[in-house]
């Protein structure tokens, strides 16, 4: 590939990697929000159970039982949402790792092309110096 094509490809891969890192940050924030939600629901369940211990009538006990059952259902749903958020984050990380590998491959190609160009330039300079040295030697032999 030509140098400009590789440079464009590398910039594009870097752009994709930046987007993937943003997606990771978003997924991580969503996962943290879901964790907070689960913890809040568990705290509310604990408060409901504490209130059940202080309940004075069977109607209060029944309503607190229903509230606890409702909150348990919400916790289950929140844990499922947390699992989905965790999976989303893991997919985003895997995608970013794959993009990083691709970007590194392009960088490796660019570096190899630079090394080949430098090697070619050094060989050309060596040949020129050899030609100059040969010409000087030939001139020195003809001079006397």
Residue pairs with C-beta under 8 A, 6 or more apart in sequence:
1 9
1 109
3 110
3 113
6 106
6 109
6 110
6 113
7 110
9 106
10 103
10 106
10 107
10 110
13 99
13 102
13 103
13 106
14 103
16 99
16 103
17 96
17 99
17 100
17 103
20 92
20 95
20 96
20 99
21 96
23 92
23 95
23 96
24 89
24 92
24 93
24 96
27 85
27 88
27 89
27 92
28 89
30 85
30 88
30 89
31 82
31 85
31 86
31 88
31 89
33 85
34 78
34 81
34 82
34 85
35 82
37 78
37 81
37 82
38 75
38 78
38 79
38 82
41 71
41 74
41 75
41 78
42 75
44 71
45 68
45 71
45 72
45 75
48 64
48 67
48 68
48 71
49 68
51 64
52 61
52 64
52 65
52 68
55 61
55 64
